[in-house]
């Protein structure tokens, strides 16, 4: 007997961001993710209180690379953690790039550069469906999450108690994945699931793709530009498949960190990591690499000469084009120059394919702000009056409520814990998902006793 098993949320309790949970009994402690919370125009937030127990944690299980799940892991080393980080190979590659990128933005706010290298050295890769040991008497197995490349749900066996931690999951079919897997066949005792879309209806993806296709086709007919702000990993690659299906001649320009993430994604185009549909698409299009279509151009020095001048040059041509660029919420990055260059022409379109958090420039724009300042942070502030048309496309990388219901009816847990959702989403999801016992909405820092 090793005492009661508890789960403590150090973040992502009643909020989205800084996912960090610790499963613990008297002798063992396992962290599930350890991320930061990004905030517009303010420093990011750490999971609160995890520093104090970093030394006690045996190992970390990392569900996927997004910094709201991975961004605080190096800090655990700064606070005395000495264990291993268990994840998948693609997640290791993507996370390392995101950590380096984040260090450029926030420097030593949470951790030092040497902690980044320590964390990288401590990463251990596992495949889906491979059972491995994470502490004495504690084992883990990954299942597909359908969220981003390398993303995993984890089933943990803790002295015979089965616990499922979903991380971020998506139930919808996307260009690279077939939605999340229903893990194992046995009933699971405790399910810790994301409920990001707990109070949101997710439109049918095929319909959203058709709407985007129609918008782009019309813009192309009037020789206009379509500017698409997008997150580097995940949505950008999905959209390149969508554009790849129907744009064979119109140029598609790819800018910012998307290029690096395309290279990593292409490396993992293998049946272990992506849907078999990807191979059918490649065959049909005669491609070796989905991101190297003849009409796709990555904006690099090698391809276009001076990238900054090339972005400006695009504004002077009257050829139609699609421009896919970071950052996804328009907070910074090359999208600012594209907004300046193309934003003042009525015929152009700003196609917004992702969630825009409160306080971001992207949110202000979709809520109607038309006078914006771009490139402020790189010392070239420019005021732009947006004249182009602005359209939203409601893609989501997260599960619908129906998806979570399906997961719960398959796993039949004794206890359900809803995380990674704000108060409204969590409350609504809690009402909808009640099945005998109501789901638990954790409070940050307060341990929940698990029904082991
Ligand atoms: Zn995520």
Boltz pocket constraint, residues with backbone or C-beta under 6 A from the ligand:
constraints:
  - pocket:
      binder: B
      contacts: [[A, 64], [A, 66], [A, 147], [A, 168]]
      max_distance: 6.0
